[in-house]
Amino acid sequence: MRQLRKFFALNPAGRTIVLHSFLLLPMVALSLRAFGMARTRAMLGRLGPRADGAATALAPLELARLVDAVAALLRVRCLARSLALWQLLRNRGTSTEVRLGVSKLADGGLTAHAWIEYEGLPLNDHTDVLERYAALPTRATQTSC
């Protein structure tokens, strides 16, 4: 009931983003399981940017917080959460980068994490994510030999 009150306390743009997130997050999570990251990202890319009044009415950080709140309710993991946020930000014409990072665990294993960078800073994570995870090169930073 508390979540419902929070939802109705949002402005119309916020409510629209929450509703979009409830649809987009499960779709992205299922696509990741069925097709993997490359095909899911390509599919989202084919949707193309479009003017989205709700997305443009909110600052990128506000939009990220709303997507994160829905992702927490749906128990959607970081990669699906980040790809959904990336798509919503693309809809408004905001340039962001999906970042992947790895960290070594105490037992010698690896853990991976995904987040969105906006203007060089993590948007849907704490700024210390750059200290906790070694970011993998992005397409923009990869060079061919």
Residue pairs with C-beta under 8 A, 6 or more apart in sequence:
3 73
7 15
7 18
8 15
10 18
10 66
11 57
12 54
13 53
13 54
13 55
13 57
13 58
14 54
14 58
14 62
14 66
16 53
16 54
17 54
17 55
17 58
17 63
17 66
17 67
17 88
18 66
18 69
18 70
20 54
20 88
21 66
21 67
21 70
21 71
21 84
21 88
22 70
22 74
24 84
24 87
24 88
25 67
25 70
25 71
25 74
25 76
25 80
25 81
25 84
26 74
26 76
28 40
28 44
28 76
28 80
28 83
28 84
28 87
29 74
29 76
29 77
29 80
31 39
31 40
31 43
32 40
32 79
32 80
32 83
35 43
37 79
37 83
40 83
41 83
41 98
44 83
44 86
44 87
44 90
47 87
49 90
49 91
49 92
49 93
50 91
51 91
51 92
51 93
52 88
52 91
52 92
55 63
55 88
55 89
55 91
55 92
56 92
56 93
58 66
60 89
60 94
60 96
60 118
60 123
61 123
63 85
63 88
63 89
63 92
64 85
64 116
64 123
64 124
67 81
67 84
67 85
67 88
67 124
68 81
68 124
70 76
71 80
71 81
71 84
76 84
78 113
78 114
78 115
79 100
79 114
81 114
81 124
82 98
82 99
82 114
82 115
82 116
82 124
83 98
83 114
85 96
85 116
85 123
85 124
86 96
86 98
86 116
89 96
89 116
89 118
90 96
94 118
96 116
96 117
96 118
96 123
97 116
97 117
97 138
97 140
98 114
98 116
98 138
99 114
99 115
99 116
99 117
99 122
99 135
99 136
99 138
100 112
100 113
100 114
100 135
100 136
101 112
101 113
101 114
101 115
101 129
101 132
101 133
101 134
101 135
101 136
102 110
102 111
102 112
102 113
102 133
102 134
102 136
103 110
103 111
103 112
103 113
103 132
103 133
103 134
104 110
105 111
112 133
113 125
113 129
113 132
113 133
115 122
115 123
115 124
115 125
115 129
116 122
116 123
116 124
117 123
121 127
122 129
122 130
